[in-house]
């Protein structure tokens, strides 16, 4: 959030790659998504498209259901 303030950009302008699709990785993704929805007034669907989760084998195609 500090970097967003310094660069004067919106959280919803960013894309996120999270390596590790376990409970911690998903928890961080959910918190970031919820922050986008509440601070930038974007829909959950639009915010969901900003995330790419990787596990040890490959990219996980569907992050949020």
N, C-alpha and C positions, 0 to 999 in steps of 0.2 A: 504494500500500500504506500510505503514511503517513496518507492521508485515512481509510482504513478503520479504522486504529488509533485515530484521534482521534474518529471518530463511533461507535465500538464496534459497527459493523455487520459483516456478512460480505461477502466479495467476491461470493459467489453471490447476494446480494440486489440487486446492481447490474445495470443494463442498459447495454450499450455500443453506441454508434453510431460507426462508423469510416468516415470519408470518405476514400476511396482504397483500392480493392480490389486493389492491386498487391502485390508481394512484401513490402514493409514493413508495410502494413496487415494483411495476412494473418499475418505473423510476430508482430505484436503481439497479434492475436486469439488465435493458438495459445498464446502464452505466458500470456495472461490465463486462457484456458480451462484450461490445464494447472495453473495455480495454484489455480483453483477446485476442480478435481478433487482435488488433493493436500491443500489446506488445509481445505476445507469438506466433503470427502467426499461430493461429488455425482457423479452419473454424467456421462460425457462428453456423452450425449444431452441431459441437463438443462442442462448448462453451454452447449452449443451454441445452445440456444434463447435465450440472453441477448444474442446478438450480431446486429447489423444492419449490414451493409456497404453503402456507397453507392459507385457510380462516377460518372463525370461525367454519365451519362444517367439513371440510375434506381437504385432499391433492388435489390440482388441478393437474390433469394429464398432460395437455398440456399447457405449459407456453407460448411459442412463436409460432405464426402461420406463 
